[in-house]
Amino acid sequence: MAGTFPSQRVESRSSRKILVELYSFDNAAFEFAYTIDVSQHGARVLSKLPWTPQQHLSVRSVQGPLSSRARVVYCQRLQERGYAVGLELYQPVDKWPDGAKVFKAAAST
C-alpha cells in the first residue's frame, strides 16, 4: 500500500541529544531544538513549534559541521512537552556531533 511506513526501520538510530537550529524558508519559522535520536538519513527532534508534514527545512547543528536540508515526515503532539518531529535529511550524515560536548557548552552559557 502506497504511503505506508515499513514495520521495521531500515537503518539503526542512536539516542543522541544535540542542539540543532531548524529554519523554514517557506514561512521564516525558526527555533532551536534538541534531537532525541539520530540516524544517517534522519532525526527525531523535540520541538516547541508544530511543523507541517512535507515542509522543507534547513537543519544545522549549533556545534559541529552538520548542515542539511530536510523534509518533515511527521509531527506528533506530546503531552505538555511540545512536539516530536521526524526529519528526513537530504544529505546523509556520516557522523553526528558528540552530544556530550554540546551539553557542556550549553550549560556554561
C-alpha positions as CSV (number, residue, x, y, z in Angstrom):
1,M,0.0,0.0,0.0
2,A,1.5,3.4,-1.0
3,G,2.3,5.9,1.7
4,T,2.7,3.4,4.5
5,F,5.8,3.1,6.6
6,P,7.7,-0.2,6.9
7,S,7.1,-2.0,10.2
8,Q,10.8,-2.1,10.9
9,R,13.4,0.7,10.4
10,V,15.9,0.1,7.6
11,E,18.8,1.8,9.4
12,S,19.7,1.9,13.1
13,R,19.1,5.0,15.2
14,S,21.1,6.1,18.2
15,S,19.9,8.2,21.1
16,R,21.8,11.5,20.9
17,K,20.8,14.9,22.3
18,I,22.2,17.5,20.1
19,L,21.2,21.2,19.8
20,V,20.1,22.0,16.3
21,E,18.7,25.0,14.6
22,L,15.6,24.5,12.4
23,Y,14.6,27.1,9.8
24,S,11.8,27.2,7.3
25,F,12.4,29.3,4.1
26,D,8.6,28.9,3.4
27,N,7.4,31.0,6.3
28,A,10.6,32.2,8.1
29,A,9.8,30.0,11.1
30,F,12.9,29.4,13.3
31,E,13.8,27.6,16.5
32,F,16.5,25.8,18.4
33,A,15.6,22.2,19.3
34,Y,17.2,19.1,20.7
35,T,17.4,15.8,18.8
36,I,16.0,12.7,20.6
37,D,17.6,10.2,18.3
38,V,19.5,10.3,15.0
39,S,20.5,8.2,12.0
40,Q,22.4,8.7,8.9
41,H,19.4,9.9,7.0
42,G,17.2,11.5,9.6
43,A,16.5,12.7,13.1
44,R,13.7,12.9,15.6
45,V,13.7,16.3,17.4
46,L,11.8,17.7,20.4
47,S,10.2,21.0,19.2
48,K,8.2,23.7,20.7
49,L,6.6,24.5,17.4
50,P,4.3,22.4,15.3
51,W,5.9,21.8,11.9
52,T,3.8,20.7,8.9
53,P,4.5,17.3,7.3
54,Q,6.2,17.7,3.9
55,Q,7.5,21.1,5.0
56,H,11.1,21.7,3.9
57,L,13.6,22.9,6.5
58,S,17.2,23.8,7.0
59,V,18.8,21.8,9.8
60,R,22.2,23.0,11.3
61,S,24.0,21.7,14.4
62,V,24.9,24.5,16.8
63,Q,28.3,22.9,17.3
64,G,29.8,20.7,14.7
65,P,29.7,20.6,10.9
66,L,26.2,19.3,10.4
67,S,24.2,21.3,7.9
68,S,21.5,19.8,5.7
69,R,18.1,20.5,4.0
70,A,15.4,18.2,5.4
71,R,11.7,17.3,5.0
72,V,9.3,17.0,7.9
73,V,8.0,13.4,7.8
74,Y,5.6,13.7,10.8
75,C,4.8,15.9,13.7
76,Q,3.2,14.4,16.9
77,R,1.8,16.4,19.8
78,L,3.4,15.3,23.1
79,Q,1.5,15.8,26.3
80,E,2.6,19.2,27.6
81,R,6.1,18.8,26.1
82,G,5.7,20.2,22.6
83,Y,6.1,18.1,19.5
84,A,8.1,15.2,18.3
85,V,9.1,15.9,14.7
86,G,10.6,13.3,12.3
87,L,13.0,14.7,9.8
88,E,14.4,13.1,6.6
89,L,17.8,14.6,5.8
90,Y,18.6,15.2,2.1
91,Q,22.3,14.9,2.7
92,P,23.4,11.8,4.7
93,V,25.3,12.4,7.9
94,D,28.4,10.2,8.3
95,K,29.0,11.3,11.9
96,W,26.7,13.3,14.1
97,P,28.4,15.8,16.5
98,D,29.1,14.5,20.0
99,G,26.1,15.4,22.2
100,A,28.2,15.4,25.4
101,K,30.2,18.4,24.1
102,V,27.1,20.3,23.2
103,F,25.7,19.9,26.7
104,K,28.9,21.1,28.4
105,A,28.9,24.2,26.2
106,A,25.2,24.9,26.6
107,A,25.5,24.5,30.4
108,S,28.3,27.0,30.7
109,T,26.4,29.8,29.0
